[in-house]
Amino acid sequence: MAISVETFFLNPDAQGTLQAQIQEMIAEGILSGRFRIGEKLPSSRKLASHLGISRITVTLAYTELLASDYLSSKGRSGYFVSTNAPVPPSYTPTQKTVDSVDWSRSLARTFTGGDTPHKPQDWRDYRYPFIYGQADASLFDHANWRLCALRALGHKDFSALANDQYDHDDPLLVEYIARHSLPRRGVIARPQEILITLGATNALWLTAQILLNRGRKAALEDPAYYTLRDQLVNTRCQFEGIPVDEDGLPPELISDDTDVIFTSPSHQSPTTTNMPMERRKALLKRARDINAVIVEDDYEFEMSFLDSPSPALKSLDQEGRVIYIGSFSKSLFPGLRLGYLVGSESFIRQARALRANVLRHPPGHMQRTVAYFLSLGHYDAQIRRIAKTLHGRRLVIEESIKQHGLTISGSGQFGGSSLWMKAPEGTNMDDVARKLRSGSVFLEPGAPFFAPVTRKQNHYRLGYTSIPKSKIEAGIELIAKEIAKCNK
């Protein structure tokens, strides 16, 4: 039996080369059971004519599927679905499963992601995407990243790619962080004091799980990174939000019974405030006086294009009291999901054990690829390119904000990739954001950053990592008009 050529069509919105699309189409047909073992595929000439593409493209796709045993070839007879193809089981379920479990009784614990908002997956389709934390493909060094990834796939690096390293990290990546990344922040650490994580969020989770439980108390900034608040809720610990001021977290407001202090002193999230040196010293003293541990999230120090950033809080730590968190999400791309924890060896040992119980270690190939990208100088070149571009966008967005009468609440004196904004009192930025989306404008309402008891509806964040400079002014004008409408 032959498979009809009319079964095949190309999706104009599909990703990848035509050859890859054909391979995927045939493999999906086999895996779903639509194409069965022994069935003959259309000839390469006939399929190419039907799809309106080159015959060599179809031939190459068939050849790849032949090599992976999805297809077999029978001389001049053509290509057939291979007898070794990974076809689905031939049984049919006899009855529909009905979920009769009372999960309200069966769940030992429940977890929340209540404050963490869901960002649209189609944000790239927006004409004016003032979204925070996403990558601009035009700024990424695709060519050198691809070369580093291919090098990490080589025979020499096979063990880093394929082996279960249990609780160990890539030594090349750890060495680069210890010798290059951390010294830029004034931090000196040994390999035993560094742990690779699946991004800063994973580092915060590991830290919260180790340091907090129902009987302990945490302090965090208000407003703060919303996912951190959700993580603290899930530890069942007590925690209080400390209102930040123009200098960041006020140490004197931290309660005496606090065990862990979470802070982002170099670029407060989301207000972008930089904590002055005197307050950093005061925070360390306060932590020492109450015997608390400080968790420092240094999530955006690489984006300091207006001025050199202050040294990390960790660099002032003489007692091993500060746990430092870094990330490559903002400087490379967020989908990478690689960050790192730096702390006393005793703490890192516990973090390593917990990580091993959950996920062993971040993928070895990704770690080795990043290690090559960093060590060969591509990373520094990319940082300079991003900083230059963001600086240009920053000048335009600040001028546009001034021109249209909007108010910056926190601008980040060293740079960064976003502005913290404030609309007039009484403005509900959730409503504004929803209306703007119909005009292809995306911005982030600020309410989720605040604790529920202090929640403010009139703040919002404008990211400028992914919006072209040429579109900023028009987007800001639309935002200003919508805010004005809501305040008539």
Buried (B, 14 or more C-beta within 10 A) or exposed (E): EEBEBEBBEBEEEEEEEBBBBBBBBBBEBBBEEEBBEEBBBBBBEBBBBBBEBEBEBBBBBBBBBBEBEBBBEEEEEBBBBBEEBEBEEEEEEEEEEEEEEEEEEEEEEEEEEEBBBEEEEEEEEBBBBBBBBBBBEEBBBEEBBEBBBEBBBEEEBEEBBEEEBEBBBBBBBBBBBBEEBBEEBBBEBEBEBBBBBBBBBBBBBBBBBBBBEEEBBBBBBBBBBBBBBBBBBBBEBBBBBBEBEEBBBBBEEBEEEBBBBBBBBBBBBBBBBBBBEEBBEBBBEBBBEBEBBBBBBBBBBBBBBBEEBBBBBBBBBEEBBBBBBBBBBBBBBBEBBBBBBBBBEEBBBBBBEBBBEEEBBBBBBBBBBBBBBBBBEBBEEBBEBBBEBBEBBBEBBBEBBEEBEBEBBBBBBBBBBBBBBBBEEEBBBBEBBEBBEEBEBBBBBBBBBBBEEEBBBBBBBBBBBBBBBEBBBEBBBBBBEBBBEBEE
